[in-house]
Amino acid sequence: MANWKENRRLAAIVLAAAVLLGVFGIGGMKARGLARGVQEAYAQSIAGDLALRAAAAQSIADVGASALGEDAASVQAVRTALATLDDANGPGAAYMANTALTASVGLLYEETRKAVGDEKGGVLQTQWSEFLSRGNIIDNSAPAYNEQARAAQKKLSGFPASLVSALAGAHVEQFSA
């Protein structure tokens, strides 16, 4: 009789371990896979265009620095916005940094355009066009990415998915609010 009770306890422990492994192991892999898919979508649809937009902003800042001086407030604002974008951790932070970059580059472009006239206007205009174009591409890509992120957030927010995703470190973030 004692042997039967011991086997029953062992069977209960093995069953509990199997259930936990199934929920947290397989569920964790699914949660991480879902989050990874959203992160890959961000990398393919937005991150590359943000990098190209930042490169155009850097060129505008360089032209602005040569025309207005490196210490000009508008040049420094763009440099700060670029550093913030470079340091952004996740789509939400990148969105806020991109918004700040848009405002600061717009001010610098106007100041620089007035200062350089036709002298470096071609380079400035080319970079400004690239900057605006990449912004439009990002604006057009963001809704599709955000919808994918919202769908993933919904899947990861129910029970037990929320617990499993928290333990697995699976997190999904929208690009814009």
C-alpha positions as CSV (number, residue, x, y, z in Angstrom):
1,M,0.0,0.0,0.0
2,A,2.8,2.4,0.8
3,N,4.4,1.8,-2.6
4,W,1.1,2.8,-4.3
5,K,1.0,6.1,-2.4
6,E,4.6,6.9,-3.2
7,N,4.0,6.2,-6.9
8,R,0.9,8.3,-6.8
9,R,2.9,11.2,-5.3
10,L,5.6,10.7,-7.9
11,A,3.0,10.6,-10.7
12,A,1.4,13.9,-9.4
13,I,4.8,15.6,-9.3
14,V,5.7,14.4,-12.8
15,L,2.2,15.5,-14.1
16,A,2.6,18.9,-12.5
17,A,6.1,19.3,-14.0
18,A,4.8,18.3,-17.4
19,V,2.0,20.9,-17.2
20,L,4.4,23.6,-16.0
21,L,6.8,22.8,-18.8
22,G,4.0,22.8,-21.3
23,V,2.6,26.1,-20.2
24,F,5.8,28.0,-19.5
25,G,8.2,26.2,-21.8
26,I,6.1,26.0,-24.9
27,G,4.0,29.0,-24.1
28,G,7.2,31.0,-23.4
29,M,8.6,30.0,-26.8
30,K,5.3,31.0,-28.5
31,A,5.3,34.4,-26.7
32,R,8.9,35.1,-27.6
33,G,8.2,34.1,-31.2
34,L,5.3,36.4,-31.4
35,A,7.3,39.3,-29.9
36,R,10.2,38.5,-32.2
37,G,7.9,38.6,-35.3
38,V,6.7,42.1,-34.3
39,Q,10.3,43.2,-33.7
40,E,11.3,41.9,-37.1
41,A,8.4,43.8,-38.7
42,Y,9.7,47.0,-37.0
43,A,13.2,46.4,-38.3
44,Q,11.9,45.8,-41.8
45,S,9.4,48.5,-42.1
46,I,10.5,51.4,-39.9
47,A,14.0,51.1,-38.4
48,G,15.9,51.2,-41.7
49,D,14.0,54.3,-42.8
50,L,14.7,55.9,-39.5
51,A,18.4,55.3,-40.0
52,L,18.3,56.8,-43.5
53,R,16.3,59.8,-42.1
54,A,18.9,60.3,-39.4
55,A,21.7,60.3,-42.0
56,A,19.9,63.0,-44.0
57,A,19.4,65.0,-40.8
58,Q,23.1,64.6,-40.1
59,S,23.9,66.0,-43.5
60,I,21.6,68.9,-42.9
61,A,23.2,69.5,-39.5
62,D,26.7,69.5,-41.2
63,V,25.6,72.1,-43.8
64,G,24.0,74.1,-41.0
65,A,27.1,74.0,-38.9
66,S,29.3,75.2,-41.7
67,A,26.8,78.1,-42.5
68,L,25.7,79.0,-39.0
69,G,28.5,77.7,-36.8
70,E,28.6,74.5,-34.7
71,D,27.4,76.5,-31.6
72,A,24.2,77.6,-33.2
73,A,21.2,76.6,-31.1
74,S,19.4,75.0,-34.1
75,V,22.5,72.9,-35.0
76,Q,22.8,71.8,-31.4
77,A,19.1,70.9,-31.2
78,V,19.5,68.6,-34.2
79,R,22.6,67.0,-32.8
80,T,20.8,66.4,-29.5
81,A,17.8,65.0,-31.3
82,L,20.0,62.7,-33.4
83,A,21.7,61.4,-30.2
84,T,18.3,60.8,-28.6
85,L,17.2,58.8,-31.7
86,D,20.4,56.9,-31.6
87,D,19.9,56.0,-27.9
88,A,16.2,55.2,-28.3
89,N,15.4,51.8,-26.9
90,G,12.3,50.4,-28.6
91,P,9.7,51.7,-31.1
92,G,8.0,54.0,-28.6
93,A,11.1,55.9,-27.7
94,A,12.2,56.0,-31.4
95,Y,8.8,57.5,-32.3
96,M,9.3,60.3,-29.7
97,A,12.9,60.9,-30.8
98,N,11.7,61.0,-34.4
99,T,9.1,63.6,-33.6
100,A,11.7,65.8,-31.9
101,L,14.1,65.3,-34.8
102,T,11.4,66.4,-37.2
103,A,10.9,69.7,-35.4
104,S,14.5,70.5,-34.9
105,V,15.6,69.7,-38.5
106,G,12.7,71.8,-39.8
107,L,14.0,74.8,-37.9
108,L,17.6,74.2,-38.9
109,Y,16.7,73.7,-42.5
110,E,14.9,77.1,-42.7
111,E,17.7,78.9,-40.9
112,T,20.4,77.3,-43.1
113,R,18.4,77.8,-46.3
114,K,18.3,81.6,-45.6
115,A,22.0,81.7,-44.7
116,V,23.4,79.7,-47.7
117,G,21.1,80.7,-50.5
118,D,22.2,79.0,-53.7
119,E,25.8,78.4,-52.5
120,K,25.0,75.0,-50.9
121,G,21.3,75.0,-51.6
122,G,21.4,72.0,-53.9
123,V,23.0,69.7,-51.2
124,L,20.7,71.1,-48.6
125,Q,17.6,70.6,-50.7
126,T,18.6,67.1,-51.7
127,Q,19.0,66.1,-48.0
128,W,15.8,67.9,-47.0
129,S,13.9,66.0,-49.7
130,E,15.4,62.7,-48.4
131,F,14.5,63.6,-44.9
132,L,10.9,64.4,-45.8
133,S,10.6,61.3,-48.0
134,R,11.8,59.0,-45.3
135,G,9.4,60.6,-42.9
136,N,6.5,60.0,-45.3
137,I,7.5,56.4,-45.7
138,I,7.7,55.9,-41.9
139,D,4.3,57.6,-41.5
140,N,2.8,55.2,-44.1
141,S,4.4,52.1,-42.5
142,A,3.6,52.9,-38.9
143,P,-0.2,52.1,-39.0
144,A,0.4,48.5,-40.3
145,Y,3.2,47.9,-37.8
146,N,1.0,49.4,-34.9
147,E,-1.8,47.1,-35.9
148,Q,0.5,44.1,-35.7
149,A,1.8,45.3,-32.4
150,R,-1.7,45.8,-31.0
151,A,-2.7,42.3,-32.1
152,A,0.3,40.8,-30.4
153,Q,-0.3,42.8,-27.3
154,K,-3.8,41.5,-27.2
155,K,-2.6,37.9,-27.5
156,L,0.0,38.4,-24.8
157,S,-2.3,40.2,-22.3
158,G,-4.7,37.4,-21.5
159,F,-4.3,34.8,-18.8
160,P,-2.0,32.8,-18.7
161,A,-0.3,34.4,-21.6
162,S,0.5,37.6,-19.6
163,L,2.2,35.6,-16.9
164,V,4.0,33.4,-19.4
165,S,5.1,36.4,-21.6
166,A,6.3,38.3,-18.5
167,L,8.4,35.3,-17.4
168,A,9.7,34.8,-20.9
169,G,10.6,38.5,-21.4
170,A,8.3,38.8,-24.4
171,H,7.3,42.4,-24.9
172,V,5.7,44.2,-27.8
173,E,5.6,48.0,-28.2
174,Q,3.8,50.2,-30.7
175,F,5.7,52.8,-32.7
176,S,3.2,55.6,-32.1
177,A,0.3,56.1,-29.8
